[in-house]
Amino acid sequence: MLVTDLGQLAYRPAWELQEQAHARVLAGGEEELLLVEHLPVITLGRRGSVEGSEMARNLLASPESLAAAGVEVVQSDRGGDITFHGPGQVVAYPIVRLNDHRMSVGAYVRRLEQAVIDTFADLRISARREEGAVGIWVDDATSGQAAKICAVGVRIKRGISLHGIALNVTTDLDYFNLIVPCGLAGRPVTSVRHVLGSNTTADAIALFAEARNALTRRLVQTFAHKATSVAHTDDA
C-alpha cells in the first residue's frame, strides 16, 4: 500500500487526487492511502444537494456567514449525510480493491470502523460503534452523552473505494454549529483533544501527529502487509 501525506489541502484538489489514485489502482497499481488535513469545508453526500433536500436543510448557516467564516460548501459523491472537514482533523482516503480483500461494501465499512476504534485505543480513548448511527463514538467528557468523534462516508466505484474517514483530533468544534452533523440532531461532536483535555499549542501539534501516525499504521495493517511512504505532496 502506497501512503501519501497531502498535508493541508482544499477539498476539491484532494478529491481530484483521489480520482487519479483510483485510476492507478484500477489499472493494476498498488493500493493507496491518501492522508489530508482539509481547509474548512462542508460537504454533502451524494443523495443531497445544496438546495431542496432534507440534507441541505441540515446546513444551518447562511451563505453570507459561511463566506465570512471562510467555509466552502461542496456537493460530494460519497455516501452519508452532511459533515464538516477542517484543520485539526485527520482525513484518510483508502483506495483499495474490495475483491482483493474479499469484502462486501458493508464489510469494508466495518473494517474501517474497527481500524478507527483500534486507533483510538492507541490514543488511550475507549471508542465504539453506536446502533443505528454510522461513525465512531465516545462518551463526551462534559455531558457523558455519546458524542461523535469520527465520521465515515465512502463510495465504491468499479469495485474500488473512494473517500473514507475523518477523525476530529484538534478540530475547532464550533464549526459543527454550522450544520446538523450527519443529520443527527441533538447528538454532540467531540475531538481527541477535548476528550484527553490537552490545551497547549505544543500538545495539539504532538497530538495531531500521534493520531495521524496511529491511524496510518492501523489502516496499513488492515489492508496490506507492507506500506511505502512518499514525500509530502503540494499539488493544489
N, C-alpha and C positions, 0 to 999 in steps of 0.2 A: 504494500500500500504506500503510495506516494503522498507525503504530508507537506502541504504548503500553507505557510502563515501569511495571509494577505495584509496583516496589520490593520490599520483603521481605514475603512473604505465605505463609500456610499453604497446604497443597496443595489441600484441598477448596474453599476460596473461589476459588482460582485456576482450578480445574477448572470451577467454575460460570461464571466469567467467560469461559473458553474456549467453553463451550456457548452463551453469549449471543452471542459473536462469530461462532460457527458459524452461528447462526440469522440474523444480519445478512448474512453473506456468502451464505448460501443464498437469502436474499430478494433478492439482487442488489446488495448493498452492496459497498463497497471491500474488497479482501482486507486481512487484518490480520496483524500480527506482535505478539504479546504477549511481553514480557520480564519475568522474575521471578527473585527470589532466595528460594528456599523456606526456611521454618523446617524443622528436622530431621525427615525423614520417610523411611520405607522404603516403596516401592511395589512391588506385584506386577503383572505383566502379566495380560491377560485370561484366559489359559489356566491361571493359578494360582489358589489360594485360600489363605486364611490357615491352613487346616488341610487335611491329607490329600492334598497334591500334591508332586511332586518339587520344584517351585519353592518351595513352603513349606519344604521341608527345607533349602533354601539360606538360610533365616533362622536364624542361629546363636544369637542372643541370646534369653534368656527374656523373657516379658512383664514381669517384675519389673525386670530390668536395663534394658530399653528405657524403662520408665517412669522409672527413676532417671536415665537419660541424657536424658530429655525428647524421645524419638524416637517419633513416631506411626507406625503401620502402616496403609496404605491399599490396598485392592484397587482397582486401576485398570482401565480398559478399553482401554489401549494395547497394542500388540504388545511383544514382548520378555519378558525374564525379570525377576528381582528386581533392584532398584537402590536407591541412596540419593540423596536430594536434601537440600541444606542450605546454610547460609551459606557464602559464598565461591565458590559455583557459579553460573555464568550459565546460566539455563534459557531457551530460546526456543521459543515455540509459534507456528509459522506457520499461519494459517488461509487456505488457498488452494484455488481451484478447479482440480483437476488437468486437467480437459478444456480449460480456457482456455490451459493451457501445453502441451497435447498430450503429457501424461506418463502413463505407467503408474505403478502403485504402486512398482515396482522402480526406475523411472527417477527418481521423486520422492525416494526414499531416497538414491540415488546423488547427486542434486543437493544434498541436504542435506549429505551427507558431503563433497562437494567444496567446498561453502561453508565448512565447518569446516576442512578442510585449508588452504584459502586464508587463513582467519583466523589459523591458527597460523603460516603463513608471514609474515603481517604482524607477528606477535609474535616472529619470529626463531626459530621452532621447526619442525623438519622432522617432519611427521606423515604418516601413511599409513593405508590400509586393511590389514586382515590377512585372509588367506584363511580362510574358514570362521568368522569372528568379526565380528559386527556392531559398528559403532562406529569410533572413530578411535584410533590407537595411536602411541606414540613409544617410543624407546629409554629405558629407565629410567636415571636419572642415576647410580644406585648400582650396580645389577647389570648393566646393559646389556641386560637382558631386555626383550622387548616389554611395555609397560605401557599400560593403557587410560587415556585422558585425556578421552574424550568418549563418552557413552552416547547411543544413538539408539533411540527407541521411538515409533511413530506409530499412528494409527488413521485410516482413511478412511471417512467416513460420508456417504452420498449424494453421493459424488464430491468431498467437501471434507475437507481434512486437519485433524486434531487432534493434540495432544501434539507431540513433536518431539525436541529435543536438549538435552543438559546438559553443559556444559564445566566441568571442575574447574580453577578458577583459583587461589584461595587456600583451597580446602576443607581442613578438618581430615581428613586421610586415615585417622585412627584410626576414624572412623565406619564405614569399609568393613570393619573387622574384625567387625562385627555380622552380616555376610552373606557369601555367596559371590557376589561381584558378577557379575551377568548369568549366573550358573550356571557360570562358567568357573573351576573350582578350579585353584589354583596360578598364576593369572595376576595379576600385581600391578596396582594402580591408582596413578596419579600425578596431578600437578597442574602447571599452568603455573609456579606459584611454586617448586615442587620442582625442575622442570627448569631454570629460569633461576637458581635459587639466591638469590632475593630474600628477605630476612629481616625487615626492619623493618616496623612498622605502616604507616608512610608509604608504603613501597614497595608493600605489599599493597593499600592503598586505590587508589593510582595504577594498579597492575597490573589490578585488577578493572575499573576504569573503562575502561582501554585495551582490555581483552579484550571487554567488553560493546559498546563502540563499534565495534570492528573486526568483530565478529560481525554486528551490526546492519547495517553497511554492506555486508558480503558477502551477507547474505540478501536485502536490498533489491535489490542488483544482480542476484541470481539470479532473483527473482520479479517485479520491477517496475522501471519506468524512473524512478519518482518515489515518494518517501515523504513522508507528512505526520506529523509528530510531535505528540503531545498531552501534556498535563501529567501528572505523577505521579498515579497513582490509588491511593487509600487504602481502597477498598471491601474489606470483610472478611466 
